[in-house]
Each structure stands twice: as C-alpha cells, then as structure tokens.
Amino acid sequence: MRRVGWTMAAVFAAVTCLPGPGGAQSWRTVTMSRQASGEKNLNVEVTYGAGTFRVGPAKNGLLYRMQLRYDEDSFEPKAEYHGNDLQLGLESLGHSVHIGKNRSGGEMNLELARDVPMDLDLKLGAVRADLDLGGLSLTRLEVSTGASESTVDVSEPNELAMEKARFEVGAADFEARHLGNLHADRIEVSAGVGAVTLWFDGDWERDATVKLDMGLGSLELRFPEGLGVRLRKDSFLTSLDSQGLVKRGDRYYSLDWDTAKRKIDIDLNAAFGSVTVAWIR
C-alpha cells in the first residue's frame, strides 16, 4: 500500500514539537489532507488508540483532512491510500506507552468527504470520542471502542441506504443519537460493561431490525412517538422498565405497532443490569 508522503497532495502544515513534562514526551502537531479526485467509492479504516478523537464532515472538495497531536517518541502518523482503500490514524513505534499521559494529551480531529460513498471502520481504544456522522455518504459502518467515553450523533440523514451499522463497545459510557438518520436496514450494538443510551429518533425511511447485546451495566432506549417498536428480551438478572410497551406472548409492543408507518424490531440479549424505555417527542 502506498504511503501518503509529506510532499504529495496531502498538505503538511505547521509542525510543532512540544516537550512533555520533564522531557518525558515530545509532542508534535501535524495536519494532513487530500483533495477528492472523482472517487466513486471509498473504504476508510481509522485506528486511534488513546486520547481525544473527533470526526465530522469535510468541506466540499476534500477527501479528508486529519489533524494529529501525538507523542513522536511513541507514535507516527498513518496515511495510506491505494485504489479505493484509505487508512488513517496513528501507528505505535513499539515502545512502552504511558496511557494516562498520552490519553490526556493526544488528539485526533478527522474530517471526511460528504459526497463520496464509503465503508467506514473506526477502531478506537482508550479514547474520549465525539463522532458526528451527519451528512456523510455511508454504505457500511463499523465502530469499535475500548475503555472510552463515546458519543455518536448522526446529525443529518445519511445520503445513502446502508445494509448494516455495527457498534462494539467495551468498558465504556456510550451514547448514540439520531440512529434513524443512518438509513440502515440493520443496526447492531454489542456492549461489555458501562452505561449505554440509544436514541432512535431521526429520519426513518424504512423498517429496520435492531440487535442489542448487553453485558453488565445500564441500557436506556429512547424512542420517538409514532415509531412502531417490537421488542424481544432474552435476559438473565436484568430488569426491564417497559414504559409505553405492552406484552403479547414473548414480545413487547408499542401501543401503535399495528398502525405505525415505520417499525423497528428489536432483539435484546442482556446479562446483568437494567433496561429502561423512554418516549420522546
């Protein structure tokens, strides 16, 4: 795979080295970008291990813009582009890393093209993540996080239909908003330990299936009024506050299930913890 060098169409801006406390770290800030050149589709993989991570839509004409602040003694930027594959983020140099210091100081801000259809795969570690996926043209979405605090907001409708969006959450606090704007046929959320809040508001263009796997923690499901909801719960030592749902057989239904214009079918597997349902206007 071809490395996107410092002198190519990627713009290398204002490189600054900042020594860490006691000279233990050497901080560097770089900005890299690439102009779009008629790409029909794109496979984007982003890897970022520790620090603050943000992603959002780029200005017209840009394929991507990435700004990094990192410890150059432990990491180096990664920007590889070949064919339809784009890989971005940080690579470890193989040295031992003090997660606490790197998490407090490291930062990655990423902007991605609005109008290029893309499969997007975000692999995040011990990060504080703020993901705005609104207005992107997503054909597939994979988000995995480790010990993190993460917020996903699909603030504008996805430009394309998507077969599946998947979120894999480790020991984390995780919140996802406007999931209807993904325009996904299927949404999967797998969480280990922590607090998870899922907002099912947004522009539902089609019916969808949702699969939720929850380990230990709390799960809050927020549904907009008018969305038909059917929920099947397979759980062990998990309480369910099923406000606004009625049980028929082994499933819970929203009161307007039979007449709702758009419907979601939820399969919930939970081990220990609590599940709360709330309705929003």
C-alpha positions in Angstrom: 0.0 0.0 0.0 1.4 3.4 -1.0 2.3 5.8 1.9 0.9 9.2 1.5 4.1 11.2 1.8 4.6 14.7 3.3 5.1 16.3 -0.2 2.1 14.8 -2.0 -1.4 16.2 -2.4 -1.7 15.8 1.3 -0.9 19.2 2.9 1.6 19.1 5.7 1.0 22.2 7.9 2.7 23.8 10.9 4.7 21.0 12.6 5.4 21.8 16.2 7.4 19.8 18.8 6.4 20.4 22.4 8.4 18.6 25.1 6.3 16.8 27.7 6.7 17.3 31.5 10.3 16.7 32.5 11.2 15.9 28.8 9.4 12.6 29.1 7.4 13.2 25.9 7.9 15.1 22.7 4.6 16.4 21.3 4.2 17.0 17.6 1.2 18.5 15.8 0.6 17.8 12.1 -2.2 18.5 9.6 -2.6 16.3 6.5 -5.3 16.5 3.8 -6.1 15.3 0.3 -8.3 16.7 -2.4 -11.0 14.5 -3.8 -10.4 13.4 -7.4 -13.6 11.8 -8.6 -13.6 8.8 -6.3 -16.7 6.7 -6.9 -16.4 4.8 -3.5 -14.0 4.5 -0.6 -13.0 2.0 2.1 -11.9 4.0 5.1 -10.2 2.5 8.1 -9.2 4.7 11.1 -7.1 3.5 14.0 -6.6 5.6 17.1 -5.5 4.1 20.5 -5.6 6.8 23.2 -6.5 10.4 23.5 -9.3 12.6 22.2 -10.9 11.7 18.9 -13.3 13.7 16.8 -14.8 13.0 13.3 -17.1 15.0 11.1 -17.9 16.0 7.5 -15.2 17.9 5.5 -15.6 20.9 3.3 -16.5 20.3 -0.4 -13.6 19.2 -2.5 -11.7 17.4 0.3 -11.4 13.7 0.5 -10.1 14.0 4.1 -8.4 16.4 6.5 -6.6 15.0 9.5 -5.0 16.9 12.4 -3.0 15.0 15.0 -1.3 15.9 18.2 0.8 12.9 19.4 4.0 11.8 21.2 6.5 11.3 18.4 8.6 9.1 20.7 5.8 6.5 20.8 3.8 7.0 17.6 3.9 8.1 14.0 1.0 9.2 11.7 -0.5 6.7 9.3 -2.0 7.9 6.0 -2.0 5.3 3.3 -4.1 5.5 0.1 -4.2 2.9 -2.6 -7.0 2.2 -5.0 -10.2 2.6 -3.0 -8.6 2.0 0.4 -7.7 4.8 2.8 -6.1 4.1 6.1 -5.6 6.9 8.7 -4.5 7.2 12.3 -1.5 6.6 14.5 0.9 3.6 14.5 2.8 2.6 17.6 6.6 2.6 17.3 6.7 -0.4 19.6 7.8 1.5 22.7 6.0 1.2 26.0 3.3 3.9 26.3 2.1 5.6 29.4 -1.6 5.6 28.7 -2.5 8.2 31.2 -0.2 10.9 29.8 -1.0 10.0 26.2 -4.7 10.0 26.8 -4.6 13.4 28.4 -2.5 15.0 25.6 -3.1 13.1 22.4 -5.7 14.4 19.9 -7.0 13.5 16.5 -9.5 15.6 14.5 -10.7 14.0 11.3 -12.9 15.3 8.5 -14.3 13.0 5.8 -15.8 13.7 2.4 -19.5 14.2 2.3 -20.3 13.1 -1.2 -18.1 10.0 -1.7 -19.9 6.7 -0.9 -17.8 5.0 1.8 -17.5 2.0 4.1 -16.3 3.4 7.3 -14.4 1.4 10.0 -13.4 3.2 13.2 -11.1 1.2 15.6 -10.8 3.2 18.8 -9.1 2.4 22.1 -8.9 4.3 25.4 -10.4 7.5 23.9 -12.8 10.3 24.5 -14.7 10.2 21.2 -17.1 12.6 19.6 -18.4 11.3 16.3 -20.6 13.4 14.0 -21.6 11.2 11.1 -24.2 13.6 9.8 -24.3 14.2 6.0 -21.8 11.5 5.1 -22.5 9.0 2.3 -22.2 5.8 4.3 -22.7 2.4 2.7 -21.4 0.5 5.8 -20.4 1.5 9.3 -18.3 -0.3 11.9 -17.4 1.4 15.2 -15.4 -0.3 18.0 -14.3 1.3 21.2 -12.3 0.1 24.2 -12.3 1.8 27.7 -13.8 5.0 26.4 -16.4 7.8 26.7 -18.0 8.0 23.2 -20.9 10.0 21.7 -22.1 9.3 18.1 -24.5 11.7 16.5 -25.9 11.2 13.0 -26.9 14.8 13.0 -28.1 14.8 9.3 -29.6 12.0 7.3 -27.2 9.6 5.6 -27.1 10.3 1.9 -27.3 6.6 1.0 -29.1 3.5 2.2 -27.0 1.2 4.3 -27.3 -2.5 4.9 -25.8 -2.7 8.4 -24.3 -0.4 11.0 -22.4 -2.1 13.9 -21.2 -0.6 17.2 -19.0 -2.7 19.5 -18.4 -1.1 22.9 -16.0 -2.2 25.6 -15.9 -0.9 29.2 -17.4 2.4 28.3 -20.1 5.1 28.5 -21.7 5.2 25.1 -24.4 7.3 23.6 -25.8 7.2 20.0 -28.3 9.8 18.7 -30.5 10.0 15.6 -30.0 6.4 14.7 -32.9 6.7 12.2 -30.7 9.0 10.1 -28.3 6.1 9.3 -30.9 4.7 6.9 -29.7 1.3 7.9 -31.6 -2.0 7.4 -30.0 -3.4 10.4 -28.3 -1.9 13.5 -26.2 -3.9 15.9 -24.9 -2.8 19.3 -22.7 -5.0 21.5 -21.6 -3.6 24.9 -19.5 -5.1 27.6 -19.6 -3.0 30.8 -20.9 0.5 31.2 -23.9 2.8 30.5 -25.4 2.8 27.0 -28.0 5.3 25.8 -29.5 4.8 22.3 -31.8 7.4 20.7 -33.9 6.0 17.9 -35.0 9.4 16.6 -34.3 10.7 13.1 -35.5 10.1 9.6 -36.7 6.5 9.3 -37.1 5.8 5.6 -37.6 2.1 6.0 -38.4 -0.5 8.6 -35.3 -1.9 10.4 -34.1 -4.7 12.7 -32.0 -3.9 15.8 -29.8 -6.5 17.7 -28.6 -5.5 21.1 -26.2 -7.5 23.3 -25.5 -6.0 26.7 -23.2 -7.4 29.4 -23.1 -5.6 32.7 -24.5 -2.2 33.1 -27.4 0.0 32.2 -29.2 0.4 28.8 -31.6 3.2 28.0 -33.7 3.1 24.9 -35.3 6.3 23.7 -38.0 6.1 21.1 -39.8 8.9 19.3 -43.6 8.9 19.4 -45.0 7.4 16.2 -42.3 4.8 15.7 -43.6 1.3 15.9 -41.5 -0.8 18.3 -41.5 -4.5 18.9 -39.0 -5.9 21.4 -38.0 -9.4 22.4 -36.0 -9.7 25.6 -33.7 -12.7 26.4 -32.0 -11.8 29.7 -30.6 -13.1 32.9 -31.0 -11.0 36.1 -31.9 -7.9 34.0 -34.8 -5.6 34.9 -36.9 -4.0 32.2 -38.8 -0.8 32.7 -41.1 -1.2 29.7 -42.9 2.2 29.7 -45.3 2.6 26.8 -45.0 -1.1 25.7 -47.5 -3.9 26.2 -46.6 -7.6 26.3 -48.1 -10.0 23.9 -46.8 -13.5 24.2 -43.0 -13.3 24.5 -42.7 -9.8 23.0 -43.3 -6.2 23.9 -45.2 -3.9 21.5 -45.6 -0.1 21.3 -49.3 0.9 21.6 -49.4 2.0 17.9 -47.5 -1.0 16.5 -50.3 -2.1 14.2 -50.8 1.4 12.6 -47.2 2.8 12.7 -45.8 4.0 9.4 -42.3 2.9 10.3 -41.4 0.0 12.6 -38.3 -1.4 14.2 -37.9 -4.9 15.5 -35.5 -5.2 18.5 -33.8 -8.4 19.7 -32.3 -7.7 23.1 -29.9 -10.0 25.0 -28.7 -8.8 28.4 -26.9 -10.4 31.2 -26.8 -8.2 34.3 -28.1 -4.7 34.8 -31.2 -2.6 33.9 -33.0 -1.7 30.7 -35.2 1.5 30.6 -37.6 2.6 27.9 -38.4 6.3 27.4 -40.5 8.1 24.8 -39.5 11.4 23.3 -41.4 14.0 21.2 
